[in-house]
Amino acid sequence: MLAILLVTYFVIKNEPTPEYTPERHYVEGKENEILSKFLLAKDSTVIELGAGHFTISQSLSLEGLNHVIIKGKGIDQTVLNFKGQSRGAEGIRVSNCTSITIQDLTVENAKGDNIKVMDTDGITIKNVESSWTGEVSEKNGAYAFYPVLCKNVVIDGCRSIGSSDAGIYVGQSINVTISNNLAFYNVAGIESENSKNVKIFGNKAYENAGGILVFDLPGLTQYGSNIEVYNNEVYDNNTKNFASKGAIVGQVPSGTGSLVLGTEDVYIHDNVFTNNKTSSIAIASYILIYEMGKRNKKSDETTSNTGKRVVGNVRMIDSKFDQDKNYNPYPRQIRIGKNAYSNSHIFPTINNDFGKILLLKKPIRTIDVLWDGIEAPEAPYTICFEKENKDISFYALDVINDFKNPTTDVSKYFCN
């Protein structure tokens, strides 16, 4: 019993709660000048923001414009701080636009999402930091970068820090590139949700609860496919999950490098996964996540008149997911190529169901690829491994049969 208590103490004690405290020297009295530049913007305007750390009390918005550039002097040079925001929920809000570029600045501490882009064809965000300062908290805004219902999205060379949901998030969008970014101290570092034709490469996702997520969720306008996750460094994602209660991302086990949930046609290859305590890659059905949330009593949801579970933009666990006849809750055609795996930890985090299961079923052994074992009906395959994976640590849980027939035999799932 003493040994179990010591292990429990050691595992919980080592789930960090990080803090981000960059040096700032805020300048008052520039808000009206900055706000005017947004209000007076027309097609093809270049909104130039000078060097300085500025406090802003309301959202800066663009709507219905084409070919606009929002440009600062650099990440650490131009800082827009929305702490204490009194009007609007977003920092920068872009809607119903074409060919918008945001570059060379920092947006921090918005009440809701720092940078939100909706219904826009052509959004490029480059060399931008989006963050919440101080100790990470569920009171932080949900998304650092939040393009949704967009086409032709590029997020490159950016930093996301402190999001209580996902740092770099792209939802219900088509043709997406997420490249060469840093994502740390978020619940989820990078997330593709219900999006098509997505490439996620060259990023570093570290010290989040989960590094890179690929999700399909019910009740939305489209479902995702053709997602490629490659050439990323995903390491030390062991931060305590600080998501809002009931949020779907709150079910992401701390210690997860990458999680694939209820989507199809995902290819994960040539990544480096290091020291993610629970699992480097986890693959699960929405059915399992729903049951976990119900058991953990985190499904205290608010309900809109459409029946969707929402709190602001945050996607909540949906008890009515089976009423969406177009939604398939099973992962399908998930292809695992060659990746590099290493883990110096011997215990998973146990503040989640996956970790508790692994501690009981596979004590003192790390897992490279963890799968709930629920096969997708009427699909060519659920999961397949390229043969370079013959020596990886694999565990299929067989949760549908109360773990009666789990397997570690990866060769059963080699790709044809």
C-alpha positions in Angstrom: 0.0 0.0 0.0 2.8 2.4 0.9 4.4 1.8 -2.5 1.1 2.5 -4.3 0.8 5.8 -2.4 4.3 6.8 -3.2 3.8 6.1 -6.9 0.5 8.0 -6.9 2.2 11.0 -5.1 5.1 10.9 -7.6 2.9 10.8 -10.7 0.5 13.6 -9.6 3.3 15.8 -8.2 5.0 15.8 -11.5 2.0 17.2 -13.5 3.2 20.8 -13.8 1.1 24.0 -13.8 3.2 26.3 -15.9 3.4 30.1 -15.8 4.2 32.5 -18.6 5.5 35.9 -17.5 7.1 37.8 -20.4 8.5 41.3 -19.7 6.1 44.0 -20.7 6.1 47.8 -20.5 2.6 48.8 -21.4 1.8 52.2 -23.0 -1.6 53.9 -22.3 -3.4 56.3 -24.6 -2.8 54.6 -28.0 -6.1 52.6 -28.2 -8.1 55.2 -30.2 -5.4 55.5 -32.7 -5.2 51.7 -33.2 -9.0 51.3 -33.2 -9.3 54.0 -35.9 -7.0 52.1 -38.2 -9.3 49.1 -38.1 -12.5 51.2 -38.4 -11.2 53.1 -41.4 -9.8 50.0 -43.2 -11.0 49.4 -46.8 -10.0 46.9 -49.4 -6.3 46.6 -49.9 -5.5 48.6 -46.7 -2.2 47.9 -44.9 -2.9 48.4 -41.1 0.6 49.2 -39.8 1.0 49.0 -36.0 4.1 50.6 -34.5 6.4 49.3 -31.9 5.2 49.3 -28.3 3.2 47.3 -25.7 -0.4 48.7 -25.9 -3.5 48.1 -23.7 -6.8 47.7 -25.7 -10.2 47.5 -24.1 -12.3 46.3 -27.0 -12.2 43.9 -30.0 -10.4 45.1 -33.2 -12.6 43.9 -36.1 -12.6 43.6 -39.8 -15.7 42.5 -41.7 -16.4 42.0 -45.4 -13.0 43.3 -46.6 -10.5 42.0 -49.2 -6.7 42.0 -49.3 -6.0 43.6 -46.0 -2.7 43.3 -44.1 -2.4 43.8 -40.4 1.3 44.3 -39.7 3.3 45.0 -36.6 7.0 45.4 -36.0 7.6 41.9 -34.6 6.4 39.5 -31.9 8.1 41.2 -29.0 7.9 44.7 -30.5 4.2 45.2 -31.1 2.0 43.8 -28.3 -1.7 44.2 -28.0 -2.9 43.4 -24.5 -6.6 42.9 -23.9 -6.6 42.2 -20.2 -9.5 43.9 -18.6 -11.4 43.9 -21.9 -14.8 45.6 -21.6 -16.2 45.3 -25.1 -16.3 42.2 -27.2 -14.7 38.9 -26.4 -12.0 38.5 -29.1 -8.8 40.4 -29.5 -8.7 40.5 -33.3 -11.9 39.4 -35.0 -12.1 38.9 -38.8 -15.3 37.8 -40.5 -16.6 37.3 -44.1 -13.3 38.5 -45.7 -11.0 37.4 -48.5 -7.2 37.3 -48.5 -6.3 38.6 -45.0 -2.8 38.6 -43.5 -1.9 39.1 -39.9 1.8 39.2 -39.1 4.6 40.4 -36.8 2.8 41.1 -33.6 1.5 39.7 -30.3 -2.1 39.4 -29.1 -2.6 38.5 -25.5 -5.1 38.1 -22.7 -8.4 38.5 -24.6 -11.5 37.6 -22.7 -12.4 35.0 -25.2 -10.3 34.0 -28.3 -7.2 36.1 -29.0 -7.5 35.9 -32.9 -10.8 34.6 -34.3 -11.3 34.3 -38.1 -14.7 33.3 -39.5 -16.1 32.6 -43.0 -12.9 33.9 -44.7 -11.3 32.6 -47.9 -7.5 33.1 -47.6 -6.2 33.8 -44.1 -2.4 33.9 -43.4 -1.1 34.3 -39.9 2.6 34.6 -39.8 5.1 35.4 -37.1 2.4 36.1 -34.5 2.4 35.3 -30.8 -1.0 34.6 -29.2 -0.9 34.1 -25.4 -2.3 34.5 -21.9 0.2 35.6 -19.3 0.5 34.5 -15.7 -0.2 31.0 -14.4 -2.3 28.9 -16.8 -5.9 28.6 -15.8 -9.3 27.5 -17.0 -10.2 31.2 -16.8 -7.9 31.8 -19.8 -9.5 32.2 -23.2 -10.2 29.1 -25.1 -8.3 29.6 -28.4 -5.1 31.5 -29.2 -5.7 31.1 -33.0 -9.2 30.2 -34.1 -10.0 30.1 -37.8 -13.4 28.5 -38.4 -15.4 27.9 -41.5 -12.5 29.2 -43.6 -10.7 28.2 -46.8 -7.0 28.3 -47.6 -5.7 28.8 -44.1 -1.9 29.2 -43.3 -0.6 29.5 -39.8 3.2 29.7 -39.9 6.0 30.7 -37.6 3.7 31.5 -34.7 3.6 30.9 -31.0 0.5 29.9 -28.9 0.7 29.9 -25.1 -1.8 29.4 -22.3 -5.1 28.5 -24.1 -7.6 26.7 -22.0 -8.8 24.7 -25.0 -6.5 24.6 -28.1 -3.6 26.9 -28.9 -3.6 26.6 -32.7 -7.0 25.5 -33.7 -8.6 25.2 -37.1 -12.2 24.1 -37.4 -14.6 23.2 -40.2 -12.1 24.5 -42.7 -10.7 23.4 -46.0 -7.1 23.5 -47.3 -5.1 24.2 -44.1 -1.3 24.5 -43.5 -0.1 24.6 -39.9 3.7 24.8 -40.1 6.8 25.8 -38.1 5.0 26.9 -35.0 5.6 26.6 -31.3 2.7 25.5 -29.1 3.2 25.2 -25.3 1.4 25.6 -22.0 -2.0 25.0 -23.7 -4.5 22.2 -22.9 -4.1 21.1 -26.6 -1.1 22.5 -28.5 -2.5 22.1 -32.0 -5.9 20.9 -33.1 -7.5 20.1 -36.4 -11.3 19.7 -36.0 -13.7 18.7 -38.7 -11.3 20.1 -41.3 -10.3 18.7 -44.7 -7.0 18.7 -46.6 -4.8 19.6 -43.6 -1.1 19.5 -43.3 0.6 19.8 -39.9 4.4 19.9 -40.1 7.5 21.4 -38.8 5.9 22.3 -35.4 7.1 21.9 -31.9 4.3 21.0 -29.4 5.5 20.7 -25.9 4.4 21.1 -22.3 0.7 21.0 -23.1 -1.7 18.4 -21.8 -1.9 17.0 -25.3 0.4 17.9 -28.2 -1.4 17.5 -31.6 -5.1 16.6 -31.8 -7.1 15.5 -34.9 -10.8 15.4 -34.0 -14.2 15.1 -35.7 -17.1 16.1 -33.4 -20.8 15.8 -34.0 -23.3 18.5 -34.8 -21.1 20.6 -37.1 -21.3 21.7 -40.7 -18.7 19.3 -42.2 -16.5 16.4 -41.2 -12.8 16.0 -41.6 -10.5 13.9 -43.9 -7.1 13.9 -45.6 -5.0 15.1 -42.6 -1.3 14.6 -42.6 0.8 15.1 -39.4 4.5 14.8 -40.1 8.0 16.2 -39.3 6.9 17.6 -35.9 8.6 17.5 -32.5 6.1 16.5 -29.8 7.6 16.3 -26.4 7.0 16.7 -22.6 3.2 17.1 -23.0 2.6 16.3 -19.4 1.0 19.5 -18.2 -2.1 19.2 -16.0 -5.3 19.4 -18.1 -6.9 22.8 -17.1 -9.8 22.8 -19.6 -13.2 24.2 -18.6 -15.4 21.6 -16.9 -17.4 19.6 -19.5 -15.2 20.6 -22.5 -14.4 17.8 -24.9 -10.8 18.7 -24.7 -11.0 18.2 -21.0 -11.0 14.4 -21.7 -7.5 14.6 -23.3 -5.3 12.6 -21.0 -2.3 14.6 -19.7 0.8 13.0 -21.1 -0.6 12.5 -24.6 1.6 13.3 -27.6 -1.1 13.1 -30.3 -4.8 12.1 -30.0 -6.9 11.0 -33.0 -10.7 11.0 -32.3 -13.6 9.9 -34.4 -12.3 11.1 -37.8 -10.9 9.5 -41.0 -8.0 9.4 -43.4 -5.2 10.5 -41.1 -1.5 9.8 -41.8 1.0 10.3 -39.0 4.6 9.8 -39.9 8.2 11.0 -39.4 7.5 12.8 -36.1 9.6 12.7 -33.0 7.7 11.8 -29.8 9.7 12.2 -26.6 8.7 11.9 -23.0 4.9 12.1 -23.3 4.1 10.1 -20.1 0.8 8.4 -21.0 1.2 7.6 -24.7 2.9 9.1 -27.8 -0.2 8.5 -30.0 -3.7 7.6 -28.8 -6.6 6.7 -31.1 -10.1 6.6 -29.7 -13.8 6.7 -30.7 -16.2 9.4 -29.6 -18.2 6.8 -27.8 -15.4 6.1 -25.4 -14.8 9.8 -24.8 -18.5 10.4 -24.1 -18.6 7.5 -21.6 -15.4 8.7 -19.9 -16.9 12.2 -19.5 -20.2 10.8 -18.2 -18.4 8.7 -15.6 -16.2 11.6 -14.5 -19.3 13.8 -14.1 -17.9 16.4 -16.4 -20.9 16.6 -18.7 -22.6 19.5 -17.0 -23.4 21.2 -20.4 -25.3 24.2 -21.5 -27.7 23.5 -24.4 -28.5 25.8 -27.3 -31.9 25.6 -29.0 -30.3 23.4 -31.7 -29.3 20.8 -29.1 -25.6 21.4 -29.5 -23.4 21.6 -26.4 -21.6 24.9 -26.3 -20.1 27.4 -23.9 -19.1 30.3 -26.1 -16.9 28.6 -28.8 -15.9 25.7 -26.6 -17.1 22.3 -27.8 -18.7 20.3 -24.9 -19.3 16.6 -24.5 -22.5 15.9 -26.5 -24.9 13.3 -25.1 -27.0 13.5 -28.3 -24.1 12.7 -30.7 -25.9 9.6 -32.0 -28.7 11.8 -33.3 -26.4 13.3 -35.9 -27.0 10.8 -38.7 -24.0 12.2 -40.7 -21.5 11.8 -37.9 -19.4 8.7 -37.6 -17.9 8.4 -34.1 -15.3 5.8 -35.0 -11.8 6.6 -36.2 -11.3 5.2 -39.7 -8.3 4.7 -42.0 -5.7 5.9 -39.5 -2.3 5.2 -40.9 0.8 5.2 -38.7 4.1 5.5 -40.6 7.6 5.6 -39.2 8.0 7.8 -36.1 10.7 8.1 -33.5 9.5 7.3 -29.9 11.3 7.6 -26.6 10.2 8.0 -23.0 12.2 8.3 -19.9 9.1 8.0 -17.6 8.0 4.7 -16.3 4.5 5.7 -15.0 1.7 7.4 -17.0 -0.2 10.3 -15.5 -3.1 8.9 -13.5 -5.5 11.9 -13.3 -7.3 10.3 -16.3 -8.9 7.0 -17.2 -6.3 6.0 -19.8 -3.5 6.5 -17.3 -5.2 4.5 -14.6 -5.8 1.6 -17.1 -2.2 1.6 -18.2 -0.9 1.7 -14.6 -3.0 -1.4 -13.9 -2.6 -3.3 -17.2 0.9 -2.3 -18.2 2.8 -1.1 -15.1 6.3 0.2 -15.5 6.1 0.2 -19.3 5.5 3.1 -21.6 3.2 2.9 -24.6 4.0 4.3 -28.1 0.6 3.8 -29.7 -2.6 3.3 -27.6 -5.9 2.4 -29.2 -9.2 1.8 -27.5 -9.7 -1.3 -29.7 -13.1 -0.3 -31.0 -13.3 -1.3 -34.7 -15.0 0.9 -37.1 -17.9 -0.9 -38.8 -18.2 -0.8 -42.6 -14.7 0.8 -43.1 -11.8 -0.5 -45.1 -9.8 -0.5 -41.8 -9.7 1.4 -38.5 -5.9 1.5 -38.0 -2.9 0.3 -39.9 0.8 0.4 -39.3 3.5 0.6 -41.9 6.0 -2.3 -41.3 8.7 0.0 -39.9 6.5 -0.2 -36.7 7.2 -3.8 -36.0 9.2 -3.0 -32.8 7.0 -0.3 -31.3 5.1 -0.6 -28.0 1.5 -1.0 -29.0 -1.6 -1.7 -26.9 -5.2 -2.1 -28.1 -7.5 -2.0 -25.0 -10.6 -3.9 -26.2 -12.7 -1.5 -24.0 -16.0 -2.6 -25.7 -15.5 -6.1 -24.1 -14.3 -4.8 -20.7 -10.7 -5.4 -21.6 -11.1 -9.1 -22.0 -9.0 -9.5 -25.2 -6.5 -6.7 -25.3 -3.5 -7.1 -27.7 0.0 -5.9 -28.1 0.5 -7.6 -31.4 1.0 -4.7 -33.9 1.5 -7.2 -36.8 -2.2 -7.9 -36.8 -2.7 -4.3 -38.1 0.1 -4.0 -40.7 -1.0 -2.1 -43.8 -1.5 -4.0 -47.0 
